């Protein structure tokens, strides 16, 4: 991860999106960036900048990230042995 300037903790705590210019985006913003490449999901990405949506999506992203091992379809790899690093 050091190639992008990210630490191991950065990589474990949230998803990252690297655009064609090398800019990094993390968390819910990164998911929205990635969804823009799927034509049928792109319309949902226009909600993120609307008033009140960013904090709501950021909160939902953090909740899912912290509880992903409890969600249906999760695998043992979804569980993290030490979650002390979470923000």
Backbone bond lengths (Angstrom), bond angles and torsions (degrees), N, CA, C in turn:
res aa  C-N    CA-C-N  psi(-1)  N-CA   C-N-CA  omega(-1)  CA-C   N-CA-C  phi
1 X - - - 1.449 - - 1.519 111.98 -
2 X 1.283 118.75 -17.38 1.455 120.02 -177.33 1.524 112.37 -66.36
3 X 1.320 118.15 -19.09 1.458 121.64 177.13 1.523 110.76 -59.05
4 X 1.299 117.13 -35.30 1.463 122.10 179.65 1.523 112.63 -94.47
5 X 1.311 117.07 -2.40 1.456 120.73 -177.45 1.515 113.06 85.31
6 X 1.323 116.65 14.46 1.458 121.26 178.93 1.521 109.85 -101.37
7 X 1.312 115.17 147.27 1.461 119.90 175.59 1.522 108.85 -89.63
8 X 1.324 116.36 170.61 1.460 120.78 174.88 1.524 110.64 -59.78
9 X 1.325 116.26 -39.59 1.462 120.60 179.45 1.526 109.63 -63.45
10 X 1.342 117.22 -41.33 1.468 120.03 176.83 1.527 110.11 -56.57
11 X 1.315 116.22 -44.92 1.457 120.80 -178.66 1.506 113.88 -67.81
12 X 1.319 117.04 -28.91 1.463 120.70 -179.71 1.522 113.45 -85.32
13 X 1.311 117.35 -21.09 1.462 119.47 -173.56 1.518 114.54 -93.40
14 X 1.348 117.41 -21.05 1.462 118.23 178.88 1.518 111.41 -161.06
15 X 1.328 114.40 162.38 1.464 120.55 175.55 1.527 108.06 -77.11
16 X 1.329 115.53 152.06 1.461 121.15 179.51 1.511 110.47 -127.56
17 X 1.316 116.08 146.03 1.463 123.05 175.29 1.519 107.01 -123.61
18 X 1.322 116.10 131.55 1.460 121.61 177.11 1.522 106.62 -113.20
19 X 1.336 117.08 118.31 1.462 118.86 -179.42 1.528 110.53 -81.78
20 X 1.329 116.06 178.16 1.467 120.49 -175.16 1.524 112.62 -65.02
21 X 1.333 118.11 -17.37 1.464 121.77 176.77 1.524 112.44 -94.17
22 X 1.332 116.58 2.29 1.455 120.98 178.81 1.510 114.84 86.26
23 X 1.335 117.87 6.44 1.468 120.38 178.76 1.522 109.97 -76.00
24 X 1.316 115.46 137.94 1.457 122.22 179.98 1.528 110.94 -96.76
25 X 1.306 115.14 139.00 1.460 122.24 173.58 1.520 105.94 -132.25
26 X 1.332 117.17 137.73 1.458 120.17 -177.91 1.514 112.96 -121.43
27 X 1.327 115.50 162.00 1.460 122.76 173.84 1.509 114.00 70.09
28 X 1.340 115.43 -141.28 1.467 120.92 -177.77 1.520 111.58 -62.06
29 X 1.321 117.01 -34.91 1.468 120.28 177.73 1.526 110.32 -63.03
30 X 1.326 117.61 -37.50 1.465 121.64 178.48 1.529 110.55 -66.29
31 X 1.314 117.07 -41.02 1.461 120.22 178.66 1.520 109.72 -63.88
32 X 1.329 116.97 -42.47 1.462 120.21 177.63 1.525 111.28 -61.70
33 X 1.320 117.43 -40.01 1.474 120.73 177.76 1.521 110.16 -62.33
34 X 1.317 117.02 -44.55 1.464 120.80 -178.92 1.530 111.52 -66.25
35 X 1.328 116.96 -38.16 1.462 120.77 -178.68 1.529 112.42 -66.10
36 X 1.327 117.03 -19.94 1.468 119.90 178.11 1.521 112.01 -65.23
37 X 1.312 117.50 -17.11 1.460 121.31 -179.81 1.525 112.46 -87.64
38 X 1.307 117.12 -2.71 1.462 121.97 176.81 1.529 106.52 -111.14
39 X 1.318 117.37 108.78 1.467 121.87 -170.16 1.525 113.38 -53.33
40 X 1.312 118.15 -37.85 1.464 119.00 -175.78 1.525 112.91 -81.46
41 X 1.338 118.07 -13.53 1.466 121.10 175.77 1.521 112.27 -99.32
42 X 1.319 116.67 -15.67 1.466 120.82 -177.20 1.524 113.18 -52.19
43 X 1.334 120.06 -42.97 1.479 118.57 -179.65 1.539 113.81 -55.93
44 X 1.320 117.95 -32.89 1.473 120.58 179.42 1.524 112.20 -66.96
45 X 1.331 117.02 -25.28 1.469 120.01 -178.05 1.519 112.08 -71.73
46 X 1.325 117.35 -17.31 1.460 120.05 178.63 1.525 111.91 -76.65
47 X 1.310 117.36 -10.40 1.461 120.91 177.25 1.530 112.11 -76.55
48 X 1.334 116.83 -30.09 1.473 121.26 -172.88 1.534 113.50 -54.50
49 X 1.340 119.40 -44.75 1.476 117.85 -177.99 1.533 114.80 -78.00
50 X 1.323 118.44 -7.05 1.466 119.86 -179.30 1.528 110.73 -66.98
51 X 1.332 116.81 148.96 1.469 120.61 -179.44 1.529 111.68 -53.61
52 X 1.314 115.66 129.35 1.452 122.81 178.01 1.520 115.05 85.87
53 X 1.321 118.25 -19.79 1.462 120.39 -177.54 1.526 112.73 -76.10
54 X 1.320 117.30 -38.40 1.468 120.04 -178.75 1.523 111.17 -58.79
55 X 1.344 119.50 -51.86 1.462 118.71 179.32 1.525 112.89 -62.62
56 X 1.334 116.64 -36.12 1.463 120.33 179.32 1.530 110.48 -65.96
57 X 1.329 117.67 -47.65 1.460 120.73 179.18 1.520 111.53 -66.68
58 X 1.331 117.35 -37.37 1.471 120.07 177.58 1.525 110.36 -62.55
59 X 1.348 116.03 -43.72 1.464 119.79 178.43 1.528 110.65 -62.47
60 X 1.344 116.55 -46.77 1.470 120.65 -179.42 1.529 110.37 -61.82
61 X 1.324 117.21 -40.27 1.462 120.36 179.00 1.530 110.51 -61.27
62 X 1.339 116.35 -47.92 1.475 120.38 -179.72 1.526 110.92 -61.07
63 X 1.341 116.77 -41.38 1.467 120.06 -179.99 1.526 110.62 -62.53
64 X 1.319 117.64 -47.81 1.468 121.37 179.39 1.524 109.95 -62.23
65 X 1.330 117.31 -44.07 1.467 120.68 -179.08 1.531 111.31 -61.43
66 X 1.316 117.17 -40.07 1.458 120.64 -178.10 1.524 112.93 -78.13
67 X 1.316 117.22 -18.22 1.462 121.03 -176.80 1.517 113.14 -119.98
68 X 1.307 117.92 15.57 1.469 121.11 -174.10 1.521 112.80 -60.17
69 X 1.308 117.36 -29.13 1.466 120.10 -179.83 1.530 111.80 -73.22
70 X 1.326 117.77 -13.37 1.466 121.99 179.41 1.532 112.41 -96.04
71 X 1.307 117.43 -11.17 1.458 121.71 -173.67 1.521 111.36 -79.94
72 X 1.334 116.76 152.11 1.473 119.79 177.96 1.527 110.81 -57.87
73 X 1.310 115.58 138.73 1.459 120.96 179.28 1.514 114.49 86.58
74 X 1.336 116.51 0.30 1.461 118.11 -179.71 1.526 110.09 -71.52
75 X 1.315 114.59 157.28 1.456 121.79 178.75 1.526 108.37 -118.36
76 X 1.322 118.94 169.94 1.459 120.12 177.64 1.531 112.88 -57.89
77 X 1.324 117.33 -26.18 1.460 120.16 179.63 1.532 112.17 -69.35
78 X 1.317 116.78 -18.22 1.465 120.56 178.98 1.529 112.02 -73.25
79 X 1.313 116.67 -25.55 1.464 120.76 179.56 1.514 109.05 -79.15
80 X 1.320 115.23 136.71 1.462 120.37 177.79 1.524 107.98 -107.05
81 X 1.320 117.38 132.00 1.459 120.05 -175.89 1.514 114.43 -64.83
82 X 1.325 117.49 -34.76 1.464 120.73 -177.10 1.510 107.39 -131.56
83 X 1.328 117.25 110.68 1.450 120.49 -178.00 1.523 112.28 -103.16
84 X 1.320 118.03 21.42 1.459 121.86 179.98 1.521 112.36 -67.00
85 X 1.321 118.25 -22.29 1.446 121.89 -175.98 1.527 112.54 -79.58
86 X 1.327 119.02 -10.62 1.462 120.78 -174.26 1.518 110.66 -66.54
87 X 1.307 113.83 144.75 1.475 121.40 -174.70 1.499 111.09 -87.28
